[in-house]
Amino acid sequence: MSLNYGVFMWLGWSWVSFKPLYDHLSASGYSIEGDRSVYFGGYTYVLFDSFILLVDLGKFQGIEGEGRGLRVHVDHTVGHLGVGRRFLKWNFKERNFIVTPYVGIGYGSVSVSFNEVGDETFSDFTEDPLREGSAHLTTYLASVGVTALFDFGFSLGIGVGYDLPVFKGEWQRGNNRLSGGPEVSPYGLRARFMVGYAGDWGD
């Protein structure tokens, strides 16, 4: 019986698009630069014998644009909590390799924020304090995936997975609902490259 853990940083991609949101912003007079879907984040797990409990947090690198005297920024944060079982363990010349499939639940939030371009005086702010604004859309997910980790003394890994939206909220600004928002669901296939530390995986 053994209890081990690992901590990783990761860089990843998601083969999905924010296009409905970008189209909505474009129609409202904002120009959006590019359509990147690069994410970065952290991953940690606890391995108890052959069973794994994992937590994963990631953030979209972000897209910016301008229009109507404002700068717009699109962001996306996503997290997962999963459980799985070690499917394969291989030891070669004191180097460990494991493959672990998992299932879990997730949470994601897309946000759009606006800032006025250029500097302003304090009087500008006090006369018109609503010069900035943001809205967000929250979605709850079902998630499946598999990770493969290889130990070199430090550890490298790759992970692939799929996120399926199971409950989507409404666009909100603060506590107020915003009706008529774009149908954005930036979830689906994802992949990531990980580097970090993994403890002794046992026998």
C-alpha positions as CSV (number, residue, x, y, z in Angstrom):
1,M,0.0,0.0,0.0
2,S,1.4,3.4,-1.0
3,L,0.4,7.0,-1.1
4,N,2.1,9.3,-3.5
5,Y,1.6,12.6,-5.2
6,G,2.6,14.8,-8.1
7,V,2.6,18.5,-9.0
8,F,2.9,19.8,-12.6
9,M,2.7,22.9,-14.7
10,W,1.3,22.5,-18.1
11,L,0.8,24.2,-21.5
12,G,-2.1,23.1,-23.6
13,W,-4.5,23.6,-26.5
14,S,-8.2,23.2,-27.0
15,W,-9.6,22.4,-30.4
16,V,-12.7,24.6,-30.0
17,S,-13.7,28.1,-31.0
18,F,-15.1,31.2,-29.4
19,K,-16.4,32.2,-32.8
20,P,-20.1,33.0,-31.8
21,L,-18.7,35.4,-29.2
22,Y,-16.2,36.9,-31.6
23,D,-18.9,37.3,-34.3
24,H,-21.1,39.1,-31.8
25,L,-18.3,41.5,-30.8
26,S,-17.5,42.1,-34.4
27,A,-21.1,43.0,-35.2
28,S,-21.1,45.4,-32.3
29,G,-18.1,47.3,-33.7
30,Y,-15.1,45.6,-32.1
31,S,-12.1,44.2,-34.0
32,I,-10.7,40.9,-32.5
33,E,-7.1,40.0,-33.2
34,G,-6.6,36.3,-33.9
35,D,-8.3,33.2,-32.5
36,R,-5.7,31.6,-30.2
37,S,-6.7,28.8,-27.9
38,V,-3.5,28.3,-25.9
39,Y,-4.0,27.5,-22.2
40,F,-1.6,27.3,-19.3
41,G,-2.2,25.9,-15.8
42,G,-1.4,23.5,-13.0
43,Y,-2.1,19.8,-12.3
44,T,-1.8,17.8,-9.1
45,Y,-2.7,14.3,-8.1
46,V,-2.7,11.9,-5.2
47,L,-2.1,8.3,-6.0
48,F,-3.4,5.7,-3.5
49,D,-2.2,2.3,-4.6
50,S,-3.7,2.2,-8.1
51,F,-6.4,4.8,-7.6
52,I,-5.9,8.5,-8.5
53,L,-7.5,11.7,-7.3
54,L,-6.6,14.7,-9.5
55,V,-7.2,18.5,-9.6
56,D,-6.5,20.5,-12.7
57,L,-6.8,24.3,-13.2
58,G,-6.2,26.2,-16.5
59,K,-6.6,29.6,-18.0
60,F,-7.0,30.7,-21.6
61,Q,-4.1,33.0,-22.8
62,G,-6.7,35.5,-23.8
63,I,-7.7,37.5,-26.9
64,E,-7.9,41.3,-27.2
65,G,-9.5,43.8,-29.5
66,E,-10.6,47.4,-29.8
67,G,-13.5,49.4,-31.0
68,R,-15.8,52.3,-30.1
69,G,-13.1,53.8,-28.0
70,L,-12.8,50.7,-25.8
71,R,-10.4,47.8,-25.4
72,V,-12.1,44.4,-25.1
73,H,-10.5,41.3,-23.5
74,V,-11.9,37.7,-23.7
75,D,-10.8,35.3,-21.1
76,H,-11.6,31.7,-20.1
77,T,-10.9,29.8,-16.8
78,V,-11.5,26.1,-16.4
79,G,-11.0,23.5,-13.7
80,H,-11.5,19.8,-13.2
81,L,-11.8,17.3,-10.3
82,G,-11.4,13.7,-11.4
83,V,-10.9,10.1,-10.2
84,G,-9.3,7.3,-12.0
85,R,-7.3,4.1,-11.8
86,R,-3.8,3.4,-13.0
87,F,-4.1,1.4,-16.2
88,L,-0.5,0.7,-17.0
89,K,2.8,0.9,-15.0
90,W,6.1,0.2,-16.6
91,N,9.6,0.4,-15.1
92,F,12.6,0.6,-17.4
93,K,16.1,1.1,-16.0
94,E,14.7,2.7,-12.9
95,R,12.5,5.0,-14.9
96,N,8.8,4.9,-14.3
97,F,6.0,5.2,-16.9
98,I,2.3,5.2,-16.0
99,V,-0.9,5.7,-17.9
100,T,-4.1,6.7,-16.0
101,P,-7.6,7.2,-17.4
102,Y,-10.0,9.2,-15.4
103,V,-13.6,10.6,-15.2
104,G,-14.6,13.8,-13.5
105,I,-16.6,17.0,-13.2
106,G,-15.5,20.5,-14.3
107,Y,-16.3,24.2,-14.1
108,G,-15.6,26.8,-16.7
109,S,-16.2,30.6,-16.9
110,V,-15.9,32.7,-20.0
111,S,-15.5,36.5,-19.4
112,V,-15.6,39.6,-21.5
113,S,-14.2,42.8,-20.1
114,F,-14.1,46.3,-21.5
115,N,-11.7,49.2,-20.6
116,E,-11.6,52.7,-22.0
117,V,-8.6,53.3,-24.2
118,G,-6.2,56.0,-22.9
119,D,-5.6,57.7,-19.6
120,E,-8.3,59.6,-17.7
121,T,-8.4,62.1,-14.8
122,F,-9.8,61.3,-11.4
123,S,-12.6,63.7,-12.2
124,D,-13.4,61.7,-15.3
125,F,-13.8,58.6,-13.1
126,T,-15.9,60.3,-10.4
127,E,-18.2,61.8,-13.1
128,D,-18.7,58.5,-14.9
129,P,-17.6,55.6,-12.7
130,L,-19.2,53.0,-15.1
131,R,-16.3,53.4,-17.6
132,E,-15.4,49.7,-17.3
133,G,-17.5,46.6,-17.4
134,S,-17.3,42.8,-17.5
135,A,-19.7,39.9,-18.1
136,H,-19.2,36.2,-17.6
137,L,-20.8,32.9,-18.6
138,T,-20.5,29.9,-16.3
139,T,-20.7,26.2,-17.5
140,Y,-20.5,22.9,-15.6
141,L,-18.9,20.0,-17.3
142,A,-18.6,16.2,-17.4
143,S,-15.0,15.3,-18.2
144,V,-13.1,12.2,-19.4
145,G,-9.4,11.9,-20.1
146,V,-6.1,10.0,-19.8
147,T,-2.7,11.1,-18.7
148,A,0.7,9.5,-19.4
149,L,3.6,10.4,-17.1
150,F,7.3,9.5,-17.5
151,D,9.9,10.0,-14.7
152,F,13.4,11.2,-15.6
153,G,14.2,12.3,-12.0
154,F,11.9,15.2,-12.9
155,S,8.7,14.1,-14.7
156,L,7.2,14.8,-18.1
157,G,3.7,14.1,-19.1
158,I,1.0,14.4,-21.8
159,G,-2.7,14.5,-21.3
160,V,-5.8,14.4,-23.6
161,G,-9.4,14.7,-22.6
162,Y,-12.8,15.8,-23.6
163,D,-15.2,18.2,-21.8
164,L,-18.9,17.9,-22.3
165,P,-21.1,20.8,-21.1
166,V,-24.0,19.5,-18.9
167,F,-25.3,22.7,-17.5
168,K,-24.9,26.2,-18.9
169,G,-25.8,29.3,-17.0
170,E,-26.7,32.7,-18.5
171,W,-24.5,35.7,-19.2
172,Q,-24.2,37.9,-16.1
173,R,-22.9,41.3,-15.2
174,G,-22.3,41.2,-11.5
175,N,-25.5,39.6,-10.1
176,N,-27.6,40.8,-13.0
177,R,-28.6,38.5,-15.9
178,L,-27.9,39.6,-19.5
179,S,-30.5,38.2,-21.9
180,G,-29.7,37.6,-25.6
181,G,-26.0,36.7,-25.2
182,P,-24.1,34.6,-27.8
183,E,-24.3,30.8,-27.4
184,V,-20.7,30.2,-26.4
185,S,-19.6,26.7,-25.4
186,P,-15.8,26.6,-25.6
187,Y,-15.4,23.0,-24.6
188,G,-14.5,19.8,-26.3
189,L,-11.2,18.0,-27.1
190,R,-8.1,19.2,-25.3
191,A,-4.5,18.3,-25.0
192,R,-1.6,19.4,-22.8
193,F,2.1,18.9,-22.2
194,M,3.2,18.8,-18.5
195,V,6.4,19.1,-16.6
196,G,6.9,18.8,-12.8
197,Y,7.5,16.4,-10.0
198,A,6.0,13.0,-9.4
199,G,6.6,10.9,-6.2
200,D,7.6,7.3,-6.0
201,W,4.9,5.4,-7.8
202,G,5.5,2.2,-5.8
203,D,5.4,-1.4,-6.9
